[in-house]
């Protein structure tokens, strides 16, 4: 087979992607992301959702903001969070198709 190889992806792009995936790779952070797909929420609502102390929730939110997954806005005494990544729902649905209980190729090709 002849042809050109695709242009290699930059290490900076790889690092950004890894940071986003790591920012989602915790049950509490995934729950936060799933909830924010339905719309913005106050930090107090997210704390109640996660069921952890405010310090722990703040650490999760800071990590997600640093990775670029979330944005926030202060209104009065409250801070509201929303997803910065509008394609996250599509990405997660794609991941659901990779679930170990699905028949990826439909045969025993991997045995």
C-alpha positions, 0 to 999 in steps of 0.5 A: 500500500502506498501513500503518505503517512498522516502528519504526526500529532504534536506533543502539545495536542497530546498533552491537552487531550490527556489533561481533558481525559484525566479531568473526566477520569473520576466518578465524581467528575464524570457525574459533574460533567453529566449533570452540566450537560443539562445546563449550568449549576451552582457550586452548592448544587454540585456539592449536594450532587457529589455528596462530598465536602466543599473542599473536595468538590472545589478540587474536582472543579479546579482540575476540570477548569484547568483542563478546559472542561468547565467554565465558571461565572461568579454571580453575587455570592454564588459560582455557577459552572457550565461545560466549556466543551459542547461535544462532550455528550457525543464523546461519552456516547461514543465511549459507551459503544466501547463498553466491555460488554458490547460485541465490538467485532461480533466474532471471536477474533480476539481469542 
